[in-house]
Amino acid sequence: MRSSVGRLVLALGLVIGSGSAAHALNFCFNPGFPDTDSAHSSLAVALKYHKPHKGSCSPITGFDIGIVDYRSVFGTACLNSAGNLLHVNYVTSGGSILAKVVNIDLPYPSLLGGNAREDSADAGGTWKFANSSNGHANACIPQMIPIP
């Protein structure tokens, strides 16, 4: 009897443990600003990003490779309760830009043609505003992007 119970527990554990877990990807968020103005160039690489479920959020941590200077990134990506809009908000710091706040609303699941807003402050404390209707996001290609 004990061996049957043990086998049942082991089998159940294998079934539960073999479920497909959500894989963490390096995910790239691009607000779609023209790269002619380096102050508004951004490509945030979210390390080990997990897509959120409907009505929930996932953290964003990583780095921004949009301009030459290295900038750390932190923020959130929240999928609305209807499951059709991903709200992305992140902040960068470091480099020649004192701070940058980026907000992108992306249609889900396409993640293309999103509306973005960015506010950035230079080392002198001057704030600049930019907006775009070309924001997008996808798994980074290649997956392993070296930290500058």
N, C-alpha and C positions, 0 to 999 in steps of 0.2 A: 504494500500500500504506500509506504513512504517513497519508494522509487517511482511510482506512478505520479504522485503529487510533485515530486522533484522534477520529473520530466515535463509535466504540465507547466510548472512555473518557469522552467528553462525555455520551453517552446514559446510561451507567452512573452517572455522577456525578449527573445529573438525577433518575434513579430513586431513588438512595440519598438524595439531598437532599430529595426531595419527600415522604418518609415523614412521617406525622403525628407530630409531637412532642407530648409531654405539655405542656399549657398550664398555666402558673402562674396560680393564682387567689388572691385574697384570701379566706381561709377563716376562718370563725368557730367557735371552740370555746366551749361554754357548759356549765359543770359542773351547771347546773340548780338552784343555790341560790336560795331565795326572796329577792326583792329588798327585803324589809322590813328586813333587817339589812345595812347598807351594807358592813360589814366582810367579808361573804361574797359580795357581788355581784361577778360576774366575767363578762366577755365578751371573750375574747382574739381579736384580729384577727391572724392569721398572714399576713404580707405575702408574696406570690408563692410560696405554698405548693404543693408537688408531692406528690400522694398517693403513699405508698410502695408498692412491689411486695411480694408475699408474702415474709416472712422478712427484710425490710429496714426501714430507718428514714429519715425525712425531717426536716430541721431546722425548727424553728418560731422565727421572729423577728418581732416586731411590737410591738403595744401592746394594753393592756387598757382598754376603755371602760365597764367595769362600774360604776364609781363616778365621781364628779366629778373626782377627782385623776387625772392622767395617770400611767400605770405602763408601763414597758417590759416586754416579754415575751421570754423565750427558753426553748427546750426541744426536745423531740423527739416525733415521732409514729411508732410502730413497728407494722407490721402483722405479726401472728404468722405462723408458717410455714404454718398451715392456711388462712390468708386469711379468717378469720371474726371476728377481734377486733383492734381498733385500740387500742393502749396510748398514751395521750397524757399527757405530763408536761411541765409548764412552771412557770417561776418568774417572779414579777413583782417589780419594785422601783420605789421612788419614791412620791411622794404621802404621805398621812397614814398609810398602812399601810407599815411598815418593810419587810416581805417577805411574800410569799405563795407557797406551794407547792401546786400543783394536780395531781392524778392522776385521770385519767378512763379507764375501760375501756369502749369503745364496740363494740356488735355491728356487724360489717361485712358487707355494705355499707350497711345501713340508717342507721347512726350515730345511732340513737334509743334512749332508755331505758338509757343507760349508767350505771354506778356511778361515783361521784366521791367523792374525799376532798380536803379542803383544810385546810391549816394556815396560819394567818396570824399575824404578829406586829405589834403596834402600836408606836408611837414609844417607848412605855415599856418595850418588850421583853416584853410579856405575849403569850403564844401562845394562840390560839383554834383549836378543831377543829370542823369541820363535815363532814357527809357527805350524799349525795344519791343517789337512784336515778332521776334524771330528766335526766342529762347528755345532750347532743346536739351535733352538729356539722353544718355545711353551708357551701356557698359563701355568702359574705356578700352580703346584699341590702340596699342597693345594693353593687356591687363596690367603688366608691371611697368609703371612709369617711374623712373628714378626721381627721388626727391632732390630738387636743385640744391 
